[in-house]
Amino acid sequence: MPSSLLEPEDRVLSTLEKDGSRRWLSPRLSGGSFLTARRMFAYFLIVAFTLTPYIHLLFGLEKPLVLLDILHRKFILFGFTFLPTDTILLALTLVTLLVGIFLMTALFGRVWCGWACPQTVYMEFVYRPIERLFEGTKGKGGKSRKPVAGWKRVARYGVYLLVSMYLAHTFLAYFVGVESLAKWITSSPFEHPVAFVIMAAVTGAMMFDFGFFREQTCIIACPYGRLQSALLDRQSLIVSYDKTRGEPRGKKRKPSEGEAEQAGDCVDCHLCVDTCPTGIDIRDGLQMECIGCAQCVDACTPVMAKLGRDAGLIRYSTQAAMDGESAGLLRPRVVIYPVIMLVLLTALTVLLSVKKSADVVMLRNLGNPFTLMEDGQVSNSMRIKITNRREMAAAYQVEPVGDVVTRIELAENPLAIDPGASRTEGVLIVLPRSAFTKGVCDIVLHISDGAGFEQAITCRLLGPYGPAKDKASNTPAGSIPETTGQGDAS
């Protein structure tokens, strides 16, 4: 005997039936001003998503606009290169974007989910239109009234596969670059098996997401909906149902003699539920599953027009406005978030403004801090590390400033460095003993690449503390410190 002890009164999730089986959604398409605006914006985002990896080729730019090269630990965002040494810069950028999302949510609710999220954009404006085309519900949506032929189902998934392959290739272009992607596409999979497996895996993930998991990504997998209780407040813009106007709901009929007309505007037509891409009833209030797409608004507006009633029974509003409270645009979170963003952006701008096309660091070699040479001069063994931040090879000339240094020796000068690479080379610096005062001598090295990069770096060298030994007594006229360990140069 089936037990009803654990059976819920209604669905636990909008995509699950009471018995736990999957409820497949086929939302009705409700035309309106919001759908038109969302469709135009979605097509713009799709074009931008496709073209962004190619912008540097189209306009002859030195770097891609966006490149997240995890393998080589190099991120390029809007033309600036973040290397592993730029942890602070990357952290500031990501935190600024995060605070921006908090501010956008506090002001406009889940407008990101319904208007700009890739999951929504491709699900609602690419995959669902393909589904409606093969199921015979093009332009109206909903469930097909006739059984769908088997070949149409196969053809639909065939088109899904092509679109998923396009998405996978475009998605990977952001991580490997279009040049590497072009080599993968035009060469045999056996020449790059790992890349081919990655491409196939991403394509399979797209097929699973948009062909099977679908709206459950928003309902189950995405944490953004669960964060809205912390990110929203009563003044945040959300899709709202006006219960004061709508209740009591029911079919409209002509009242009998002496009977008052039903007060509620909602005729319980169920269109707001049928059109919802996540399957919820907006009349139950704000819910985690609501993505703020306004399809219920587009569905309800023409119904109100047919009944001769004012539009806005379902509309973009705030919880405070629905309860008759005054609007409060200025509130703590919408003041604190911009202030935090201003501080972060200021710090980021200052740090970026002082960044150059190369990073130079002088390090001291292991071993003795200095060596007394046979000719009486003093040599310091150093290391120079240069990171080329440009997207083209460069050669860096290292020269001393002034006439204090007798000579400077490198294995190669200038140092040739590949794009985005680092090179560390030993540097032997020789200077006369007389240049040292109390065992130290500060010199300046000038590093340039002949293409606009120049940097002067101060380097502290170590040497004898006092003058040379007295030949007559064969005793030192000065003392040398016992600390002969490593020293750092800056």
Beta strands, then each sheet from edge to edge (+ up, - down):
strand 1: 66-69
strand 2: 74-77
strand 3: 80-82
strand 4: 238-241
strand 5: 314-317
strand 6: 358-364
strand 7: 371-372
strand 8: 377-388
strand 9: 394-401
strand 10: 407-410
strand 11: 415-417
strand 12: 422-432
strand 13: 440-448
strand 14: 454-462
sheet 1: 1+ 2- 3+
sheet 2: 4+ 5-
sheet 3: 6+ 8- 7+
sheet 4: 6+ 8- 12+ 10-
sheet 5: 11+ 9- 13+ 14-
end
